[in-house]
Every structure is written in structure tokens, then in C-alpha cells.
């Protein structure tokens, strides 16, 4: 009888091993499926769905100029004191700059612009950098924001993060010179029938595109008045706006930031088609919210922790037929136990 009991215990142990192994394999498969699903959703599906929702501004022609506007990319670097400590700062800088670059390449693919205009704050720490760090960071910016050959011109405006001008960070002639010298450009650009200028104080523009506000706005005034009369928020609900640049009304479009590190849920690139007749079609190529992506990743990490701490063992049922020994003199019987 003892031999029978020992054999039954060994059978239970042998039965338990494959069941536990199956549970571990199932858990690994579940984690793999979850990881793949979350990454595909965040890094592919949302971007694809976003680009498919972008409006069409029509094809190019000799009587139009297609322009892509990038406002406040503020490419991050290790110079920034707003980043977390090493090595976490490497991850945050990489993710923010990657988001800007990816959105830029998507916008290029959609618009196929003749002109690309950067509306200031190309760098996050350009103004406070020494000449060596400035050149290195600006070269990194150019490597990230690569422009295809079909783009005729790139026109970059300096912002306060590039040359100073905010608070105690003063604009100096040296900062201005090194900005334009490195980019090898002037303060004006002429292409077809459009003149792009930076010093609007010295000129009377027909239409203004600006950055720095980080949001999407439309201001109107008269061309004889320097103050805005009307103001509206350009929301996601309306896809394309039509404006007239040759009339008496002066329009100013504030292009939203293209970097989520500016603390904005809504980021994007501005796109316009300027027609020879004076009409301008404008839209915002809104990007998926990176903050939503990051929240999804945090929730996913929390879910993984829950899955990992759940009990992974499995208790196999005892032998359905067990022996019960009665006191001496009594007969030995077989009885079925409940599991």
C-alpha cells in the first residue's frame, strides 16, 4: 500500500510539470501579443490614420506656390537643463526629436512643397550655446529635418531660443550672424511671384505666417493698422481655410508647434498653397497626440506588472482514487474524494 501511495505522488508531480510549463508559455505569448499590439498601434496605426485624414490642397501648377511651415521644432540637446537626469534624458530627447522628424517627413510626403519655412526656435538651447555647441546642434537639426531634392528653397527664421530676445537672454549681433552664416541664407527670398520677408517692420506684407504662440490662430487687421481687430482659433474641425491676400484685410496665421515638448496636446505643421490670383488655401496637418501614446505605454507597463505578479503556479488535482486506512481490525475500502 505504501508503494502505491508513493507512485501516486510521483504521478501527481509529473502531471503538474507540463501544466506549469504550459501556463508559462501562455503568459509569454500573451505578453508578446500585447507588446506587439501596443507598439503597432502607437507607432504605425495612429500615424497612418492621421495622414489619411489630412485634406488635399490640390496639385501643383505654374500659377501656385506650395509652402510647408514648421513652427517651433525646438530640437532638444544635452545642453537643456529642463530634461531629467542621465540616462533618462537620452530617452526623452530622442523621443521628442524623433516625433518632430517623423511628423516633418510625413508632411513633406503629403504636401510636396516648393518652399519649406521654419518659423523660428529651430533649437531649444541655441541662444545659450557657445559657438561649437551651436554649430553641432544646428547640424543635428539639419540632419533630422532632411529636405528632399524637389524642394526648391528652405527659408529659416530665427526665434528667441536661437538668437535670444526673451527675458535676460539678449539678442546680440554675434548670435544673429552665426545663425544666418551657418544656414547660408539671407533675410529675404523670392520664388515665382511670392516674396518671403522676415523684417515686416520695414515692409508692408500682404499676408503673415508666424510661430512662437505654439497654438493655431488667425488674426485680422487692416493693412494700414498694426493692431489685430479680430481673432479666432483654427480648430481641427475645419480642414481648409481660404483667404484673400490682395485686398485691404491683413491676415496673420499663427502656425502651431510641431513638438509635443512644448506642452501642447495638439501639434502639427502648417501647409499653404499661394495662388497667383492672390487667394491662399491653408490647412494644418495635425499630428497624433504623443501624450496619448505615452499614456498608453504607461498603462501597458502597469498591465505587464499585474500580469507578472499574478501567481504562475498550478496545483494539480490529487489522485481521484485515494486510500483511507481504517483502525486495526477494520477492512480497507476505496472512497472517492472531492477535488
SVG drawing of the C-alpha trace seen along z (x, -y; Angstrom):
<svg xmlns="http://www.w3.org/2000/svg" viewBox="-16 -103 49 110">
<polyline fill="none" stroke="black" stroke-width="0.4" points="0.0,0.0 2.9,-2.4 4.4,-1.7 1.0,-2.5 0.9,-5.9 4.4,-6.8 3.7,-6.0 0.6,-8.1 2.5,-11.1 5.1,-10.8 2.4,-10.7 0.9,-14.0 4.3,-15.7 4.9,-14.6 1.4,-15.8 2.0,-19.2 5.2,-20.0 3.7,-20.1 0.7,-22.1 3.0,-24.8 5.1,-24.9 2.0,-25.5 1.0,-28.3 4.4,-30.0 4.3,-29.6 0.8,-31.1 1.9,-34.0 4.9,-34.7 2.6,-34.5 0.2,-36.9 2.9,-39.4 4.3,-39.2 0.9,-39.8 0.3,-42.8 3.7,-44.4 3.3,-44.0 -0.3,-45.4 0.6,-48.5 3.7,-49.3 1.9,-48.8 -1.0,-51.0 1.2,-53.8 3.9,-53.8 2.1,-52.8 -1.7,-52.8 -2.2,-56.2 0.2,-57.9 -1.3,-56.1 -4.8,-57.0 -3.7,-60.6 -2.1,-61.1 -5.2,-59.6 -7.3,-62.3 -5.2,-65.2 -7.0,-67.3 -5.9,-67.7 -4.8,-71.2 -4.8,-70.3 -2.0,-69.7 0.9,-72.0 1.0,-74.4 3.0,-77.3 0.4,-79.7 0.8,-78.4 3.5,-78.0 3.2,-75.2 4.6,-76.0 5.2,-73.9 5.5,-75.7 7.3,-74.2 6.9,-76.3 9.0,-75.9 10.5,-72.4 12.9,-73.3 15.3,-70.4 16.5,-69.2 20.1,-68.7 22.1,-67.7 22.5,-71.4 18.9,-71.7 18.5,-72.0 14.8,-71.1 15.5,-67.4 15.6,-64.6 18.9,-63.2 21.1,-60.8 20.3,-58.3 16.6,-59.1 17.4,-62.4 18.7,-60.4 15.3,-58.7 13.3,-61.9 15.5,-63.9 15.5,-61.0 11.7,-60.6 10.9,-64.3 13.3,-64.9 12.1,-61.7 8.5,-62.8 9.4,-66.1 11.4,-64.4 8.7,-61.8 5.9,-64.4 8.1,-66.5 8.7,-63.7 5.0,-62.8 4.1,-66.4 6.7,-66.5 5.2,-63.4 1.7,-64.8 2.3,-68.4 5.3,-68.0 6.2,-71.7 8.2,-74.1 9.3,-76.0 9.9,-74.9 9.7,-77.6 10.9,-77.2 9.2,-79.8 11.8,-80.2 13.0,-78.3 14.8,-75.7 16.7,-74.8 15.8,-74.6 19.1,-75.8 20.7,-77.7 20.9,-81.1 22.7,-79.9 25.1,-77.6 28.7,-78.5 29.7,-78.6 30.9,-75.0 27.8,-73.6 25.6,-75.8 27.1,-74.6 26.9,-70.9 23.2,-71.3 22.2,-73.1 23.9,-70.5 21.9,-67.9 18.8,-69.9 19.6,-69.8 20.3,-66.0 16.9,-65.4 14.9,-67.7 16.3,-66.5 14.7,-68.1 14.2,-66.2 15.6,-67.5 12.2,-68.6 12.0,-71.3 13.3,-74.5 14.2,-76.5 14.4,-76.3 13.8,-79.6 14.5,-79.7 13.6,-82.5 15.4,-82.8 13.5,-82.6 14.3,-83.7 15.6,-80.2 18.0,-80.6 19.4,-84.2 17.9,-85.4 15.3,-88.1 13.3,-86.8 13.9,-87.9 17.6,-88.4 18.7,-86.4 19.5,-89.3 19.8,-89.3 23.4,-90.1 24.8,-90.8 27.1,-87.7 24.2,-85.4 22.4,-86.7 25.4,-86.4 26.2,-82.9 22.6,-81.8 22.5,-83.2 26.1,-82.2 25.6,-78.6 22.4,-78.3 23.9,-80.3 20.8,-82.4 19.6,-85.9 16.6,-87.6 14.5,-87.6 13.6,-85.0 11.9,-85.4 10.3,-82.5 8.0,-82.9 5.5,-85.7 6.0,-85.4 8.4,-87.4 9.2,-85.9 10.5,-88.5 11.4,-88.4 11.6,-92.1 7.9,-93.0 8.6,-96.3 10.5,-97.5 7.9,-96.2 4.2,-96.1 3.3,-92.4 0.2,-91.1 0.0,-88.1 1.8,-87.0 2.7,-83.5 4.1,-83.4 5.3,-81.0 6.1,-81.3 2.5,-81.1 2.5,-77.2 -1.2,-77.3 -3.2,-77.7 -4.7,-81.2 -6.0,-83.6 -5.7,-87.3 -7.2,-90.0 -6.5,-93.7 -6.3,-96.3 -3.0,-96.8 -2.9,-100.4 -3.3,-99.3 -0.7,-97.5 -3.3,-96.0 -5.4,-92.9 -9.1,-93.6 -10.4,-90.0 -9.2,-86.8 -10.2,-83.1 -8.8,-79.7 -8.3,-77.4 -9.6,-74.2 -9.3,-70.6 -13.0,-70.5 -12.4,-72.7 -9.9,-71.3 -9.1,-74.0 -9.4,-77.8 -9.5,-80.2 -8.1,-83.7 -7.5,-86.7 -4.1,-88.4 -4.6,-91.2 -7.5,-93.0 -7.4,-95.6 -7.5,-93.0 -4.2,-91.8 -4.3,-88.2 -1.9,-86.6 -1.8,-82.9 -0.1,-81.6 1.2,-78.1 1.0,-75.6 4.2,-74.0 5.3,-70.7 6.9,-69.5 4.9,-67.9 7.6,-69.0 6.1,-72.5 3.3,-71.0 0.6,-71.0 -1.7,-68.1 -2.3,-69.4 0.7,-69.7 1.1,-69.9 2.6,-71.5 1.0,-74.4 0.6,-74.0 -0.5,-76.6 -1.0,-77.0 -0.4,-80.6 -2.1,-81.3 -1.0,-84.0 -4.6,-85.4 -3.9,-86.3 -6.0,-83.5 -4.4,-81.4 -5.6,-77.9 -4.3,-77.0 -4.6,-73.9 -2.9,-72.3 -1.5,-68.8 -2.4,-67.8 -0.2,-65.1 -1.3,-62.3 -1.0,-63.2 2.2,-61.9 0.9,-62.4 -1.8,-59.9 0.8,-57.5 2.9,-57.9 -0.2,-57.3 -1.0,-54.2 2.6,-53.0 2.3,-53.8 -1.0,-51.9 0.6,-49.0 3.6,-48.9 1.1,-48.8 -0.7,-45.9 2.5,-44.0 3.4,-44.4 0.0,-43.0 0.4,-40.0 3.9,-39.3 2.9,-39.3 -0.1,-37.1 0.5,-33.5 2.1,-31.4 1.9,-28.1 -0.8,-25.5 -1.8,-22.9 -2.6,-19.6 -5.6,-17.7 -4.8,-14.8 -5.3,-11.2 -9.0,-10.8 -8.7,-7.4 -7.0,-7.6 -6.6,-5.1 -8.1,-5.6 -6.9,-3.2 -9.3,-2.5 -8.3,-1.4 -6.8,2.0 -9.3,4.8 -11.4,2.9 -11.4,3.6 -9.7,1.4 -12.0,-0.4 -11.8,-2.7 -13.5,-6.1 -13.7,-8.9 -12.6,-12.3 -13.9,-15.6 -11.2,-17.7"/>
</svg>
